[in-house]
Every structure is written in structure tokens, then in C-alpha cells.
Amino acid sequence: MIFDNKTILLTGGTGSFGQKFAEIILKKHNPKTLRIFSRGELLQWEMTKKFEDSRLRFLIGDVRDKDRLHRAMNGVDIVVHAAALKQVPAIEYNPIEAIKTNVMGTANVVDAAIDNNVEKAVLISSDKAVSPVNLYGATKLCAEKLFVQANFYTGAKKIKFSCVRYGNVIASRGSVIPLFLEQKKQGVLTVTDKRMTRFWITLDQGVQLVVSCINKMRGGEIFIPKIPSMKIMDLAKIIAPDAKVEVIGIRPGEKLHEVLLSKEETTHSKEFENHFIVEPEFSFWKPEGYENGDNLPDNFEYSSDNNNQWLDREQLKEILKNLKL
């Protein structure tokens, strides 16, 4: 297995993704060490108590600090870069802070990984990176570009850089489900637009996707899973069927529908049974091993409103039940 006896560094490791990644990797795989790199000592302490696993290491640090990141990556085989500022309203109000973390921090991850002879590095990206309309999306677009282009800076070293891009994670920290559950207590749910649709993926599915992509990656590609869409009003009615719904209007930087694969990217993308792969745009270099993928039709766009997979209310209800929400 790809993780057996490997040392893994996970940036942003105390977040929703990081907690689930640690749970699955420690339970289903056999890494030598999993290093959690994050800023919050309290969250690290809580995670220590939660897992009580001798393979875990906790390193306090910020991806903005290149020296600390370089030290943390010493002896590391695989890097999963999940650290980011991601709350859209906060980022719109504090743009330079998002740039320092999401863009310059990602550049630091790239440099530290190359300098420490890491084998593989994967970036956790977002649908917001596609045709971005807010700064969070713009920073994720930049981060993707940095990771893809990093493959040309490695020289004779064997390291490979790739990205995984997916949609909203069900019940992750700061997502709409915790908001609806809190608003349910007051009997009024706020919806920005009743027509809104979103891609949805569970934390388990997100982690399994990243694990699969680390195993498959050739370097330079962006993996995009085929995941279902759902209507925001279906979610609202499942969580609080008796609550009043108040329409408050689309917020700055928010889209009516999300896009995971743009029309412009389809010219250099391939379709597979369960996912798409966006290949680098440079004609002189393509990752090997994807020749059996299907080319996409002109003007194809993979968006949450034109998806052929949809979650209905019963499926949503079952997912929320399994998540104990």
C-alpha cells in the first residue's frame, strides 16, 4: 500500500478534513508517522486525546513560515496540503491574509517539499477555484497553478505534485448544515436563493478520494470526482420541515450554481468512469497513463445544475441520519 511505513505530513491537520484523514489513514493503513502541522495548540491537544495513537506527531506551525515548514517536512515521504483560510466573507474583508496563507503558504509548501525530496504532494482544492468570483476561489486557483507548475521545478528529483478538486463537504466546519441546525432552534432558516444548487460529498468520500488520487497520481493533473448535486431547498426541508425559510439574497462572492470543470478546461481534460482529470495545458508534457480516458465534447461544463446525479430528499435524509445529524 502507498502509505505503508511512510511518513506523511498533513498541513491544516486539525480541520474537518484533517481529522477524518487521520482517522482513516491510522485505521486502514500503516504509516510510519502522520505529522499534523497546524497553528492551534488547543485543537492539537484535543486531537491527541481523541486518537491516542503513537504514530501521530503534532507540530505547531503556519504555512506562512517557510523555515518552520522546511523543518517539519524533513524526512517526509508524502505531503497532503489542506491548510487554508476558507471562510468567504472573512476573506473578502481580509484579502491580504488569505493571499499570505493560501497563495504564499502554498508556494512555501512547494519549495519545502522539493528541498526535502518528498515523493508525492497533493493539494486539496475547491470548486470555488473554477471561474472564481470571490477571493477564496482566486487564491485556490493560484494554489492549483503553483502545484501543477511545481512539476517543472523539480529537476532530477522524483517528487510529483497533483491537485484534488471537489465540492462542498457535508457537515464540515463552517458549512450550511451546521448553520441550518443552529437556525432550526429559532424556527427560521436563511437561504440566499431558493434556486441554488451545490455539489455534495461526505468527509469519508473526500478522504477516500484523496487516498485514491495519491495512489494514482502521475504529477501535474487535477482530479475531479463525479459527485451528486442537491438543491438547497431540499436540504432545508429535510433539516427543518416546519421552519420558515427567509430569502436573504446572494452574498458577495457567492454563485447560484457551482462548477467543478469549466468549458475552458475541457479541451485538455479526460473523462473516466468515476472522475475527470484536467491535464496540464502545456502541449509538450502530459502525465502518462491516462490515454484510455475519453475526450470531452466541446463546451462541456460540469456544474451542479447540469449534473446527471442528484440527491433526492430521501437520500439526503439517509445521509444525515448516518452522520447522526
C-alpha positions in Angstrom: 0.0 0.0 0.0 1.1 3.5 -0.8 1.2 4.7 2.8 2.8 1.6 4.4 5.8 2.6 6.5 5.7 6.2 5.1 6.0 9.5 6.9 3.1 11.8 6.0 2.8 15.5 6.6 -0.7 16.9 6.7 -1.0 20.7 6.8 -4.1 22.1 8.4 -4.4 18.7 10.0 -6.8 19.7 12.8 -9.6 20.8 10.5 -12.6 18.7 9.4 -10.7 17.0 6.6 -7.6 16.5 8.7 -9.5 14.8 11.5 -11.2 12.4 9.1 -8.0 11.8 7.1 -6.1 10.9 10.3 -8.9 8.5 11.4 -9.0 6.7 8.1 -5.2 6.6 7.5 -4.5 5.3 11.0 -7.3 2.7 10.9 -7.0 1.4 7.4 -3.3 1.9 6.5 0.0 1.5 8.2 2.0 4.7 8.1 5.3 5.0 10.0 4.3 8.5 11.2 1.5 11.0 10.5 2.6 14.6 11.2 -0.1 17.1 11.9 1.0 20.6 11.0 -1.3 23.4 12.2 -1.5 26.6 14.2 -3.8 25.7 17.0 -2.4 24.1 20.1 -5.8 23.6 21.7 -7.1 21.7 18.6 -3.9 19.6 18.5 -4.3 18.7 22.2 -7.9 17.7 21.6 -6.9 15.6 18.7 -4.2 13.9 20.8 -6.8 12.8 23.3 -9.2 11.7 20.6 -6.8 9.4 18.8 -4.2 8.3 21.3 -2.0 6.8 18.6 1.8 6.7 18.9 2.1 7.2 15.1 0.8 10.7 15.4 3.1 13.7 15.7 1.9 17.3 16.3 3.8 20.3 15.0 2.7 23.8 15.8 3.4 26.0 12.7 2.0 28.1 10.0 2.4 27.5 6.3 3.4 31.2 6.1 6.6 30.3 8.0 8.9 28.8 5.4 11.6 27.9 7.8 9.3 26.0 10.2 7.6 24.3 7.3 11.0 23.2 5.9 12.0 21.7 9.3 8.6 19.9 9.6 9.0 18.3 6.2 12.4 16.8 6.9 12.2 13.1 6.3 8.6 13.2 4.9 7.5 11.0 2.1 4.0 12.3 1.3 2.5 15.7 1.8 -1.2 16.5 1.9 -1.7 20.2 1.8 -5.1 21.1 3.3 -4.2 24.3 5.2 -6.2 27.3 4.0 -8.3 30.2 5.0 -11.7 29.4 3.5 -14.5 31.5 5.0 -15.6 33.6 2.1 -16.9 36.7 3.9 -13.9 36.8 6.2 -11.5 36.5 3.3 -13.4 39.3 1.3 -12.8 41.5 4.3 -9.2 40.4 5.0 -7.8 39.8 1.4 -4.1 40.1 2.1 -4.3 37.5 4.9 -5.9 35.0 2.5 -3.2 35.7 0.0 -0.4 35.1 2.6 -1.9 31.8 3.7 -3.5 30.3 0.6 -1.1 31.5 -2.1 2.3 32.3 -0.5 1.8 29.5 2.0 1.2 27.0 -0.9 4.4 28.3 -2.5 6.2 27.6 0.7 4.8 24.0 0.8 6.1 23.5 -2.8 9.6 24.8 -2.0 9.9 22.8 1.2 8.7 19.6 -0.5 11.2 19.9 -3.3 14.1 20.8 -0.9 13.3 17.8 1.3 13.0 15.3 -1.5 9.4 14.4 -0.8 7.9 11.7 -3.1 4.4 13.0 -3.6 2.5 16.1 -2.7 -1.2 16.7 -3.2 -3.2 19.9 -2.8 -6.8 19.9 -1.6 -8.6 22.4 -3.8 -12.2 23.5 -4.2 -14.9 24.1 -6.8 -14.5 27.8 -5.9 -11.3 27.7 -7.9 -13.2 27.4 -11.2 -14.0 30.7 -12.8 -13.7 32.3 -9.3 -16.0 35.2 -8.3 -14.6 35.6 -4.8 -11.1 35.9 -3.4 -11.1 32.5 -1.8 -11.7 30.9 -5.2 -9.0 33.1 -6.7 -6.5 32.0 -4.1 -7.3 28.4 -4.7 -6.9 28.9 -8.4 -3.4 30.3 -7.7 -2.7 27.4 -5.4 -3.6 24.9 -8.2 -1.4 26.7 -10.7 1.5 26.6 -8.2 1.1 22.9 -7.6 0.8 22.0 -11.3 3.7 24.2 -12.3 5.9 22.8 -9.5 6.4 19.7 -11.5 8.7 21.7 -13.8 10.9 22.9 -10.9 11.9 19.5 -9.5 14.9 18.9 -11.8 16.2 15.4 -11.4 14.2 14.8 -8.2 11.4 12.3 -8.3 8.7 14.3 -6.5 5.3 14.7 -8.1 2.7 17.4 -7.4 -1.1 17.0 -8.1 -4.4 18.5 -7.1 -7.7 17.1 -5.9 -10.7 19.4 -6.5 -14.1 18.7 -5.1 -17.3 20.4 -3.9 -18.9 21.2 -0.6 -18.3 18.7 2.2 -21.4 17.7 4.1 -21.4 18.9 7.6 -17.9 20.2 7.6 -16.9 23.1 9.9 -18.4 26.3 8.6 -20.8 24.7 6.1 -24.5 25.2 5.7 -25.7 22.1 7.6 -24.3 23.3 11.0 -25.8 26.7 10.2 -29.3 25.2 9.4 -29.2 23.0 12.6 -28.5 26.1 14.7 -31.2 28.2 13.0 -33.6 25.3 13.4 -33.8 26.1 17.1 -35.2 29.5 16.3 -37.6 28.3 13.6 -36.2 30.4 10.7 -33.7 29.2 8.1 -31.9 31.8 5.9 -31.4 30.9 2.3 -29.7 33.2 -0.2 -31.6 32.0 -3.2 -34.2 29.2 -3.5 -32.8 28.1 -6.9 -29.4 27.4 -5.5 -27.7 24.0 -6.1 -24.5 22.6 -4.8 -22.2 19.5 -5.3 -22.0 17.4 -2.1 -19.5 14.9 -0.8 -19.1 13.4 2.6 -15.9 13.7 4.6 -15.3 9.9 4.2 -15.7 10.2 0.5 -13.4 13.2 0.3 -10.6 11.4 2.2 -11.0 8.2 0.2 -10.8 10.2 -3.0 -7.6 11.9 -1.8 -6.1 8.5 -0.9 -7.0 7.0 -4.3 -5.6 10.0 -6.1 -2.3 9.8 -4.2 -2.0 6.2 -5.3 -2.8 7.0 -9.0 -1.1 10.4 -9.4 1.5 10.9 -12.1 2.1 14.6 -11.4 0.5 17.7 -12.9 -3.1 16.6 -13.1 -6.1 17.8 -11.3 -8.5 15.1 -10.1 -12.3 15.9 -10.1 -14.7 13.3 -8.8 -18.2 12.7 -10.2 -20.4 13.5 -7.2 -24.1 14.2 -6.8 -25.8 17.6 -6.7 -28.5 18.7 -4.4 -31.0 21.6 -4.1 -30.6 23.9 -1.2 -34.3 23.9 -0.6 -34.4 20.1 -0.3 -31.7 20.3 2.4 -33.6 23.0 4.2 -36.9 21.0 4.2 -35.1 17.8 5.5 -33.3 19.6 8.3 -36.2 21.7 9.5 -39.5 20.8 7.7 -41.6 23.1 9.9 -39.3 26.1 9.9 -39.9 29.3 8.0 -37.4 30.0 5.1 -36.2 33.5 4.7 -34.6 34.5 1.4 -31.8 37.0 2.1 -30.2 37.3 -1.3 -27.0 36.0 -2.8 -24.0 37.2 -0.8 -20.9 38.9 -2.3 -18.7 36.3 -4.0 -21.4 33.6 -4.0 -22.6 31.7 -7.1 -26.1 30.4 -7.8 -24.6 27.1 -9.0 -21.1 25.7 -8.6 -18.7 24.4 -11.3 -16.1 21.7 -10.9 -14.9 21.6 -14.5 -15.1 24.6 -16.8 -15.7 24.8 -20.5 -12.2 26.2 -21.0 -10.7 23.2 -19.2 -12.5 20.5 -21.3 -10.0 20.9 -24.2 -7.3 19.4 -22.0 -9.4 17.0 -19.8 -10.2 13.4 -19.8 -13.3 11.6 -18.6 -13.2 8.3 -16.7 -16.0 6.2 -15.1 -15.9 7.9 -11.7 -13.9 11.1 -12.3 -12.4 13.6 -14.6 -8.7 14.6 -14.9 -7.6 18.0 -16.0 -4.2 17.6 -17.7 -1.5 20.4 -17.8 -2.1 22.9 -20.6 1.5 22.6 -21.9 1.5 20.7 -25.1 5.0 19.4 -24.6 4.1 17.5 -21.4 1.2 15.3 -20.3 1.1 12.8 -17.4 1.4 9.2 -18.7 -1.2 6.6 -18.1 -4.4 8.5 -19.0 -4.5 7.6 -22.7 -7.6 5.4 -22.2 -9.7 8.4 -20.9 -12.5 9.8 -23.1 -12.2 13.2 -24.6 -15.0 15.6 -23.6 -17.3 17.3 -26.1 -16.9 21.0 -27.0 -18.4 23.4 -24.5 -18.9 20.7 -21.9 -19.2 22.1 -18.3 -19.6 20.0 -15.2 -21.7 22.2 -12.9 -24.1 21.5 -10.1 -27.2 22.4 -12.1 -26.5 20.2 -15.2 -25.3 17.2 -13.2 -26.8 13.8 -14.0 -26.5 12.7 -10.4 -28.9 14.2 -7.9 -29.6 13.6 -4.2 -33.3 13.5 -3.5 -34.8 14.2 -0.1 -34.9 10.5 1.0 -31.2 10.1 0.1 -30.3 13.3 1.9 -32.3 12.1 4.9 -30.4 8.9 5.0 -27.0 10.6 4.7 -27.9 13.0 7.6 -29.1 10.0 9.6 -25.8 8.1 9.1 -23.9 11.2 10.1 -26.1 11.4 13.2 -27.3 15.0 12.3 
